[in-house]
Amino acid sequence: MSTILQKLLTQCSSIVLLLALVVNGRPKCEISDAYANECGKKLMFISPDEVHLPNDDTELKTRCADIDEGLKCLKKYSKSCLDPFATQMMNLVVKNGDKLEAKYCKNDSERLKLLKSFQCAKDADLSPIKLCIAKFVVQAEHLADVPGDHRIPAACCSFQMLKKCIQDKSVGLCNQPDKVNYITNFLTELTSDVVKTGCGRFDSLTHCNSAMDKKEWEKLKELVSSDNMDVILAKRVDSSPFMALKHIMKHLIEE
């Protein structure tokens, strides 16, 4: 056997061994999408299934414990069940979740501010906010139907619509503007780093209106034009924004 052939065989063997180590070194996925969806719901203070906001510090701490449990589950899911690109993006979301947990749950003064903001809205009808979140989930799941070149703009502009919807509907939750702003920032902060990292010029609804493909932009808005919750829920597959984000990450890298 020639020296050159021996070197080629050695190199090929090394590559095969490296690939085997990479594959075998990745943890086996043991979390189903359905269970991950339930974990994602633990991160939500306002969801279609939620009856009310926390009324006191004890309830808020219980909700914080749910967030901690959900984050641990999603870290494991992201590490073992997603492709590398989706894992990288989801790690930003989970990292943001860790920061928010430290800020709002483990910091007594910030937790008190959050509680006071919630107490301002304790008697309010939460259904408009729930509708905002449900619409975002539907738009995220719709990305598979969006042509490849328009998926990033569609994902970014879906988030901008969510943020604007929450800003507009939060006004009806409380008559104190500072607390309304606090609630709005809290509800949209989880995915803010992903938007900053990947959205570029699609960083506001104004830019979405001017820069996104007109046909795809109109289709995206028409998809969630109804304000009837039953109509929107009928279009939805999952109930957690986390799983909606998974759909976004999956379809951004597909042709």
N, C-alpha and C positions, 0 to 999 in steps of 0.2 A: 504494500500500500504506500503510495507516495506521501511525502511529507505534507504537501499542500492539502491532499485529501484528508489526512489525519487531523490537520488543523481545523478544516471545515467541519468534520464530524465532532471534534471537541467543542467548537463554538456552538454547533446546533444542540449538542447535549446540554451545554450550559444554559442556553436559552430555554429549552424544554424544562430543565430543572427549576429555573427562575420562575417560569410561568406556573409551574406546579406549586411552588412555594407561595406565590401570590394568591392563587385560587384557594389552596388549602389553608392559607393564613387568614382568609376572610371569614369572620364568624358566620355560622349557618343561620339563615333567616328563620326565626321561630315565632315571628309575630305576623299575624294575618292583617290584611288591609282593614278588615272590619274591626279588629281589636285596636289597630292604630288610629282608626277613626274615633273610637271611644276615648282613647288617650288624648287625641287632639281636642275633643270636646271639653276635657278637663281644664284646658287653657282659657276657655271662654267664660267671661263673666256674664255675658248676655248672649243667649242662644235661643232658638225656637223651643227648646225643652225647659228653659229656665223660668221659674215662676216669679222670682223677685230678686232684687239686689240685696247684698248683705245689710242687715239692719243694725248690727253692732260689731264690736271688735272680735268677739268670739266667732261669729259667723264669717267674718272676713278672714280670720286665721284659719278656719276650716277650709274656706275656698283656696287660701294660699297653700294649704297642705295638698289639696287636689292638684294645684298647679305643679307643685314639686313632684308629685307622683306621675303626672302626665309628661313632664319634661324628661324624667328618667326613662320612661317607656319609649318616648320618641327618639331619644339619643340612641337607644339600642336599635330601634327600627331603622333609623337613618344610617347607622353604621353597617348593618348587616343585610338590609333588604332593598337598598336603592343603588342605582348605578352611580359611578364616581361623580359625575356632574351634579346630579340631583342631591347626592350626599353633601357635596360642597356647599350648594345653595341652602339646603336644609340646615346645615350646621350654622349658617348665619342666623337663621330663624331661631334655632334652639339657643344659640349664644345670646341672642337678644332676649329670649325668654329668661335665661339665667340672670341677665342684667336687670330685667324688669322685676323678677322675683326678689332680687337683692334690694332694689330700690323701693318697691311698694310693699313687700311683705316683711322684710327683715329690718327695715328702717322705720322706727316707731313714728317719727314725725311725718314721714311721707305716707305711711299707712293711715294716719289720722286725717291727713288732707284728703286722701282718697275716700275714706269713710264718710267724711263730712260732705264731699261731693255726691256720693251715693245717697246719703240721707236727704239731700236737697231734692233728689229725684225719686224718693222711695214710694211716693203715691202716684207716680206718673205711669202712663201706659207705655210699656216697652216695645210694643208690637212694631212701631215704625223702625226702630233700630234693628230688631230681629229681621225685618224685611230687607234692610240694607245688606245685612250679612248673608242672607239667603240668596239675594241677587248676585252677590260677588261669587258665591260658590257655583251658581249656575253658569256664570260667564267663564269661570276657570275651567269647568268641565266641558265647555263648548270649544275650547282651544283646538281640539283634534280636528274640528271642521274648518279651522282658519288656515288659509294658505301659508306655507312655511315662512315666507318673507314678512308676513304681517303678524306673526305670533307674538314676538316681543312687544311691539306697540300695543297689541290687543291685551296682553297680560298687564302691561303697565297702565294702560288707560282704564282697565277694569278696576285696578286698585285706586286710581284717581277718582273714579265714580263712587267707589266705596267710601273713600275719605270725605268727599263732598256730601254724599248722602248722610253720613253720620253727623257731619257738621251741621247740616240743615235740620235734621230730625232731633238732634240733641237740644236744640233751642227750646223745644216743647217739653223737655224733661225737667227743666229747672229755670227759675226766673233770675238766677245769678250768673251773669256772663263768665266770670272767672271760673266758676265751678263747671259750667258747660264746656269751656275750653279744656279744663283739666280732664273731664270725662272723655272728650274727643281725642285728645292726645294719648290717653291711656289705651283706648280701644284700637288705635291705629299704629301704636308704637312697635308692636311685635314684628311687623314685616317691613319697617321703615328702612333698615339697612339693605335688605334685598332690593328695594326700589331704588335707593341711592346708588347701589352697585351696578345695576343692570339696565336702568331705564333711560339714561342719557337725556335727550331733549324731550322725552315724553314724561316730564316731571310735573305737569299740571294739566287740568282740563282744557285750559286755553291752548296749550301746545298740542294736545290731542286733537282739538277741533281744527287746528291749522295744519298739522303735519301728518296725521294718520290718514291712510287711504280712505277716501270718502265712503266707498261702498262698504268696506269692512267695518268702518266706524258706525255707520248707520245700522248695519246688521247687529253689531254688538249692543247698541242701545235698544234696538227693537226687541231683542231677545228678552230683555227684562223691563219692557215698557209698562207692563201691568203692575198695578199696586195691590192686586189681589193676592194675598199670601198663598191661598190654595193653588192658584195658577202657577206661581213661581215654584212652590214645593213640588208640583207635579213634574217639573222639568229637572229636578235635582236628583242626583244619585247618592251623594254622601251628605252628611250633615255637619262636617267639621271643616273649617277653613284650612286646617293643616292638610287634609286630604285634597282639598282644592288646590293648594300650593303644589302638592305632589303632581297633580295633573298638569299644572303650569310647567314645572321643571321637566316632566317627561316629554311634553309635546314641543317644548322650545328646541330640543335637539333632534327632533324627527324631521325628516324631509316632508 
